Amino acid sequence: MELIKKNRSVLIQAALGNIACDLSIENASLINVLTGEIYPASVDVKDGVIVRVRMDGEKVEIPSVKTVDAAGKYLAPGFFDTHMHIESSLLVPENFGKAAIEWGTTTVVTDPHEIGNVMGVPGVLYMLESAKKSPVRQFILAPSCIPSVPGIESAGAEFGAAEVAELMKYDEVLGLAEVMDYIGVYTDEKRMHDIIAEADKVGGFIQGHAPELKGKELCAYIVGGPHTDHEMYTSEEILNKRRLGMGINARVQTEKDARMFIDGMTQGMFTDTVALCTDDNFAHKVRDRGSVNIAVSELIKAGMDPILAVKMGTFNGARDQGFTDVGAIAPGYVADMQIVSDLTFVNKAEYVFVAGEMVVENGKYTGEPAGKAWHNAGDTINCIAVKSGDDFRIPAEGHASRKVMVVNEGYREDKLIREELPAEGGFLRIPEERLGELNWISVVNRYGKDTKSLALYRNFGLKRGAMAASIGHDCHNLTLMFADADDAYIAVEELKKCGGGIIYVRDGEVVSLLKLPVAGLMSDLPLEEVAAETSHVVETISKECGIEEFSLGSLIFLPLPVFNWYCPTDFGIVDGPRKKLVQVVE
C-alpha cells in the first residue's frame, strides 16, 4: 500500500535533472535503514517524493526551489508510531501534532478508543476532524472493544460490528485497533468474531493486545485475526510471540523496557517484525522527552546499534501497517525526513520535513502556533451515584470490625487480601496511623447511572485529601484515591463543574486542578499550558505521597478489567482473569 499517489512521469524527469526539484538537502550524513550504513549524501525531492540520492559530490543540473544545508548532520527518516492513544497525551489531535512534530515523529497510527468509550462514533469522527490540522500525519484504527469487557463496567457507548463497519468507510481508518478481549477471540465469541469480520471484509489491519497469553490459546488468538502485540512483560514472551509470527510493537519508555526488548530479540537474528510505539504518553512527557524518539534513545542507551533502533522506529513501523513507500530515504519514498545533530535522539530534531514540506526549522514548528482548539465534546460528566461524602464510606452497625478487600494484591481469588477495619460513627474507617499505607479507591459512573465501587488500596501513600480523575481506562468513569471521603465528594463536584480533569483536594480546598473539558479526557489548550498544569498535579501528589515522582498511570489504569488483576469498575470489584465481580466486605 502506497502512502501517496505519484505522477511517475514528473518524478522521472526530476530524477534525471530535466526539471527542477522542490527541495534539496545538501551535505547530509544519511542514515540508510535499508543497508545499515551512514554515509555522505544529498537528497532531492519532487512533489513530496524522494527522486534522487546523490553521492560522491554529484551535483544537481537545475537548482531546486529550496535548498537546506545539513552541514554534515544526520538525515534520518521521520519516526512512525505504530500504536498510540492521542487522548493519553491530554491534547487534542491538532495540538498533539504541533508538539510531537518537533521530536521527529511524522506519522502516528492511533486508537481513539478512549473518546470512543465516552462519546461513541461521533467522538472518533471528532478526532479525525481535529487531525486534519495536525502537521503529524494521523491514521486511525477503529476501536474494537468498547467497553473492554461487557457486563462488568459501564461506558458511554458500545461498539459492535455496525459501528466498526461505519468507521471502516473512512480513508484514514486503516483497520481494527487493539483487540483486548483476547478470550473472546480464542473462544470465537460472536461479538468479537463479527467485529473482526468487518476488518477482514476490507482487508484491514488487525492490531492485537494479549498480555501473558501463550500456548494453544495464543495460537488460536493469532488465527483469530490479530497481527501484532504491544503488551509484553518479559523477554521470553517477546521471543515466543516473534516465533509465532506476531509483529512486535515495542513500547519502550525506560532503560529497563529497552533491556527487556533487546533480550527478547537476542535469540533469533531477524528483527524486521519489531517496530516501535508510544501507547500512552502524557503531555509533560511529550514536552520534556518527546514521542517515538524516546524509545529510540532508550534502546540506543541500552546498547542497540543506533541504525537498527532508527529502522525499528521508521521503516519497520511503516511495514507493520502495510505501507511500502515511507520509512526510508531512497528514490520513490515519501520525503518524511528529519535532520538531527547526534545519534542519541534525546533532543528535538533541528529540521523536520513531511512529504517534502519543511515543518520544523531550528527545532521549532513553522506552522500556525498551537492555541485553544475547536472541539464539540459537550458535557460528558453526569455523576448521580454520589450525593455526599457518606457515599464514599462503608456503613457498619455498632462497633464491629469488618474485613474489606484490597484490590492491588494477588491475581486469583485464593490469594485475596483483606484488611480488618474498625467501625466508628456508623462507618468503617482506616485508622489514622495507617493512612497512606491504606487508602480508599473508588470508581464512580459518569454516564448517568447510579453505580460505583469502593474498596481498599495498599501503599499508595496518600495521607490526606483526595485525588480524582475523569480518566479511568478504558471506560473513563471517575476514578478516585482518597484518605478523606468529604474531600472525595468535593473532587467529584468540581470535576462535574469543569467538564472533567484531574484534581487534588485537601481539607475541603482544591489544591491542584487540570481541566480536561474535551470528553473529560483532553484539554483544548496547547502543550505548554497542559504540560505545566499536569506537572503541577504530579508534583502535588508526589509531595503528598512522599515519593520522587507520582505516575498518573498508577491511578488511571487501575480500572482496566482486561488485565490479570483485581480492579475496581463502576459495577464493583472485578476478578480480572475470571471476569466476574467479587464481594468487597467479608
N, C-alpha and C positions, 0 to 999 in steps of 0.2 A: 504494500500500500504506500503510495507516494503522498507526501505531506502537501505539496502544492503542484498545480498544473503548470506545464512548461511549454513555451514556444521553442521547440528544439531548433528550428531554423535560425532564429535570432541568437540562441545560445551558441550555436556552431560558429556563426560569424564573429561573435565576440571572442570566442576561444582562439580563433585564428588571427585575431588582431585586426580584422577588417572593419570593425565598428568599435566605438568607444565603450568601455565598461562603465558601470555606475560607481564602482568603488574599487580601489586597490589598496591593499595593506602591504607596505614595503618593509623589508629588513626585519622579518619576524623569526623567532625560533619556534618552528612549527612542531606541535605535539601531534604525531601521527598515531592515532589509535588503531589503525589498520595493520601497521607493521611493528609498532612498539619502538619507534625511533623519535628522536628530536634532532632537527637539522635546520639550517638557514633556508628560508624560502619567502616568497612573496605571493600574494593571493589576489586574484581578480574576480569580481562579482558583477553579474548582469541579471537584472530582473529578479533579484533575491536569491540567485543560484550561483554557486562557485563554478566558474567556467574554466579556470586555468590556475595551476600552481607552478610558479616559476622558480627555478633553482639555478645555481652556478652563475649568478649575475645576469641572468636573462632579463631583458628589458621589454616594456610594452611598446607596441608600434604606434598606438594612438593614446595620448594621456587620458586617464579616467576622469570622470566628472569630479570625483572626490578621492583624495589620497591621504592615507594615515600612515605615518612613520612609526612602526613599532619599536624602533631603536634597539633591536636585539632582544626585546622582551618576548615572553612565551605567548603563542597563539594557540588556544585550545577551543574545541567545540563548546557550545553552550550546554549547560547542565540540563539533564532530563530527569524529572522526578516521576517515578512510576506509580506512586501511591501516596496520596496525602488528602487531608481534610482542611480546606481553607478556613472553615469555621473555627478550627482549633487555634489558628493564628489570632483570633479575636478581631480580625479585619475583614471587611467585605472584599470580594474578589478584585475590584478595581484598585483599592489601596494596597492589598497584598501584593499585587503585581508590581506596583510602583516601588515597593520596598525590596522584594526578592530579586528584581532585575539587577540591582546594583551588586549582587553577590554572584552574578554569572548564571543564574538559573533562567533559562529561556522557554522551557516547556514544562508544564505540570499536567498530570492526569489525576483528577480529583474525584473523590467520592463524597457527594453532598448529602450523605445520609443523616448528618446532624440536623440540618434545616429541614430535610425530608421528614424526619420524625416529628418535627414541630408543626410544619405547615403543609406537608404533602407535596404533590406535584407543583403547585404554584411556587413553593419555596425553591425547588430545584430550578425552575424556569427563571426565578429572580437571579440565581447565581449565574446562569447563562447570560442574562442581560447585562449584569454588572461586569462580567468578564470581558465584554466587548471593549471596555475602556482600559483594559489592562495591557501593558507592554509585554508581559509574560503570556505566551500562548497557553490557553487553558482548555483542556478537554475534560469531559465528564464521563464517568461510568454510572449507569443507572443503579440507584440503591437497591439492594437485593433483599435486605432483612429489616423491614420496618413493620412492627417492632422487631427487635433482635430475637426475642423469644416470646411468641404469642401466648397469652393466657396467664402470664405471671408478672406483667408490667403493663402500664398504660402509656401510649404515645398519643400525639396529636393527629396521627394519620396511620393508615395501614396500606401497605403496598402488596399487591398481588400481581398476577400475570398481566392484567389490564393496564395497570399503572406503568409497569415496565415496558409494555408494548408501546404505550403512548410516548414515552421518552426516547425509545429507540428510533423514532422518526426523525430526530434532530441530527444534523450532520456532525455536531460537536460531541455527540454521545457515541463512544467507541464500543461499548459493550456493557457488561454487568459488573458491578462493584463487588467488593469482598463478600463472599458467601460465608457468613459467620455461622449459620445454622448447619454446621457440618454433620451433625447427627441426622438432620432432616434430609441431607443429600445422600449419605451412605445407607440410610434406611429407605430411600426412594419415596419419601413422604410427598404427597401430591402437591402441596403448596410449593415446595422448593423445586420439584420436578417441572411444574408448569412455568415457574419463573425462569428457570434455566433454559427451557424450551424456547422462550421468546428471544433470548440471546442467540440461540442456535439458528433460529429462522433467518436472521440477518447476518450470520457469520460473525457475530460479535465476540470480542474478547471476554473471558470469564475469569475474574480475579478471585483468589482463594483466601481463606482465613481458617486455619486448622491447627491451633496450638496443641502440641504434645500428641497429636494423632499419629498412629503408626500401624504397622501390620496390615491385615486384610481390610480393616476399616479405612486406612489411608488409601490403599489401592482402590477401594470402592469409591471413595470421595473423588479421586482423580478421574476415574472412569465416568463419574457422575458429571464432570464438566470443568471444574476449576483448573486453571493452568499454572497459577503461581501461588506463592505464600510469602507473607512478611512477618508471621507470628511464629518465632522460633526462639527457644530459650537455652539451647545447648549446641555445641559444635556437632555432636552426634546427630541431633535432629536435623541440622542443616545438611550434613552429608547424606543422611538417609533420604531426605526429600530430593536432593540432587540426583541420587542414584535412581530414583523412581521417575525422573523426568520433569519434576516440578521446577519452574523458574523461581529463583530466589530474589526477593526484593529486600535487600539488606537495609534494615533500619538501624543506622549507626549514629548515636549521639555522644558516646563517650569512648574513651580508650578501651574500657572493659568490653563494650559492644564490639569494637573493632577486633580485638584479640579473639573473641568468640567466633566471629565470622571468618577471620583468617585461619583459625584452627579448623573450621568446618570446610575450608577449601584446600587445605594442605593435602588431603588424600583425594586423589582424582585430579589430574593435571588440567582438565579443561574447565574454564570459568566463564564461558560465553553466556551461560544462562543465569549469571549473577548480575543483577542491576541494583541500583540504589533508590531509596525512598526516604522521606522525612516523616510520613504518617501524621504525627501531631507535633506542632512546633509553635509555642506561644509567642506573642508579639515582642516581648522583651528579649527573647532568644533570637528572633529574626533580626532585631535591631543590633544585638551585640555579637552574634555569631554567624548569621546568615541562613542559608537554606541547604541545598544539596551539598554545597561546599563543606559543610560541617562533616558529613560522612566521608567525603574525600580526604579532608585534612586529618581526621582521626585514623583512617586506615593507613595513611602515609606515616603518621606519627608512630603507629603500632608496627611499622616495618614493611608495609606493602610497597612495591615499586610504584612510584608516582604515575607512570603512564598507565599501568593496569588500573589503578584507582580512578583515574580520569576516564578510562574506557568504560568502566562499570557505571560511572555517572553520566555517560553520554551515549556512546554507540550501543552498549548493551541495553540501556534503558529504552532507546528508540526501537530496537529489535524486539524487546519484551512486549511492546504494544503494537508490533507489526509494521512499523514504518521502515521503509527501505532507503529513504533519501535524506536522512537527517542523523546527526550524531557523529559525523566525521568531517574532516577538512580535505576534500578531494573533489575533482570535477563531477558535476551532477548533483552534488549535495546542497541542500538548503544552507544558506550562509548565516547560520546561527553560530556566532563565534564570540570569544572573549580574549582580551589581552590582559595578562597578569604579570606582575613583576617577579614573582618567585613561585616555586613549586610546592609551597605549603598550603596554599588556598585558605589561609586563615584570615586574609584581608579581602576587602571588596575588590572587584575587578576594576582595572583602570578604564577599559573600554568594553562595551558590550554591543553586539550587533544582532538584530533579529531580522532574518530574511534580508540581510544586507543593509538594513537601516540602522544607523548609529542611535542607540537609545540611552547609552551611558557614556559620558565623557569625563575623564579625570575623576572617576568614582562617583559621579552624580547623575541621576536620571535627568535626561534632557527634555522630557515632555512636560505637559502641564502638571504642576505640583499637586500632590495629594491634598485634598481638602475634605470638607464634610460631604459624604457621598449620598447619592439618592438611594432610597430603599422604600419598599411597600409592605414591610413586615406587619405593621399594626401592633396592637396589644396582644401578646401571647401568654401573659401571666394571669391565670384565672384560678387562684387558690381558694377553695372553700373548706378545706379539711381542718384548718386551724383557726380558732377564733379567740384564743388567749394562750398565755404561757402554759396553762394546765393541760392543753392538748399535746404538750411535749413532756408530760410526766406520766408515769405508770401508776395508776391507782393501787392502793394497798390498804386493806382494812386493819385496824388496830396497829400493833407494833411488830407484827410477824415479818421476818425477813423472807425474801424470795430469791430464787436463783434466776438470773437473766442471761440470755445468750450473748456471747461475744462473737462478732461476725468476722473478725480477722484472724481466727485461729482454726487450723485444721481444714482438711478438704473433704472428709467423709463424716457421716453422722456419728460414727462410733468415736470420732475424735473431737466432738463438740466440746467447747469450753464454756462454762457458765460461771458467773461471778455472783456471790451471795450479797445482796444489798439490804440494808436496814430500811424499815418504814418509819416515816416521820411526817406528821401532819396529813395523813391520808394518802401519801405517795411514797414510792421507793426513791431513795436518794443515794447518790455517790458520796461517801464520807469525804469531808473537806480535805483531809490529808491524802486522799487518793486521787483527787482531781488532777488531770494531766496523765496520770497512769491509766485512768479510766475516763472516757468521755462518752456522751450520748451521740449517736448517729441516727439521722432520720432522713427519709425521702418522702416528700410531700407532692401529691399530684398537682400539676399546674394547668390541667385541661378541663377544669370544672367538675371533677369527680371528688367525692368525699373519701379519699383513700390516702393512707400514709403508713409508714413503718417507724418503729422506734426500737433500738437495741443499743448494746454497749460496743465500744471500740477501745482497744488497748494500745497504750503508748503513743497516742497522737500528740500529747504534750500540752494541750490547751487547758490552762488552769483557771482562766476567766473568760467570760463572754461567749460569743457565738460567731461562727463563720458559716456563711450560706452562699450558694451559687445556683443560678438558673441553668448551669451546665452540669449535666449528670449523664454520662454516656450509658446507652445511646438514646434513651427516650427523653432525656433532658427535663425530667421533673426536678423540683428544687431539692438539692442535697445539702444537708446541714451537719456540722460537727459542733458540739457545744458543751459548755460546762454549766450554763445558766439558761433555764427554759424561758424566762421572760425576755432575755436578750435574743433568743432564737425567734420568738414571736415578732419582736421588733424588726429583726432582719428580714423576715418574710414580708412584713408590711412595707418595708422600704423598697424591696425588690418589686413588689406589685406596683408601687408608685412610679418607679423609673423604667418599668418595662423589662427588668431583668438585669443581671450582672453578678458581680462577686463582691461580697460585703463582709466586714468585720464589725461587730457591735460589742461594746463593753460598758457595763454599768448603765445601760439604757441609752448610750450615746453611740452614734455612728463614728467609728474611728477611721475607717478606710472604705471607699466605695469605688468600684469600677463599673460604670454604667454600660450595659450591652443591650441597647434598645432594638437591635435588628434580630428579631426572633428570640431575644434573650440569650443570644449566642455571640453576636458580633457588635462591634462599635461602628458607627458611621464616620468616626474621626480618623485622621491619618496616623501612621505608625508612631511617630514620636510622642503624640499625646497618649495613645493607647498604651504604649510601652511604659511610659512614665507612671501612669495610673496602675498598670499591672505590677510594676516594680514596687510601688508603694504598698500594695496589698501583700505582696510576697514578703517584703521587709517587715511589715507589721506583724504578720502571723509568725514569721521566723523569730522575731523578738519575743512574742508571747509564748511560743513553744520552746524557746531556749535552744534553737538549732541554728546552724550556719545559714542554710537557705531552704526555706519551705518549698516543696514542689506542689504546684497546683494539681498535678496529676494524682497525687496521693489522696485527694478528696474526690475529684470529679470522675475518676474511673472506678470508684468503688461500687456504683450501682449497675455494673455491667454483668448480666447473668449468663453470658455465653462463655465465660471463663470458668475454670475449675476451682471456684472458691465460694464460700458463703457470702452473699451480698444482699444489701437492702434494695428493694424496689418499693414503689408506692403500694403494692399489694401486701408486702410483708418481707420476711427474710427468706431468701431462696437458697436452697442447696443446689449450687451450680451444676455439678456433674449429673445430678438426678433430675434437675429442672422441676423441683417441687418446693412448696412452702413448708417451713418448719416452725415449730412452736417457740416463741420468744421467751415467755415466762414459764418456768417449770411449775 
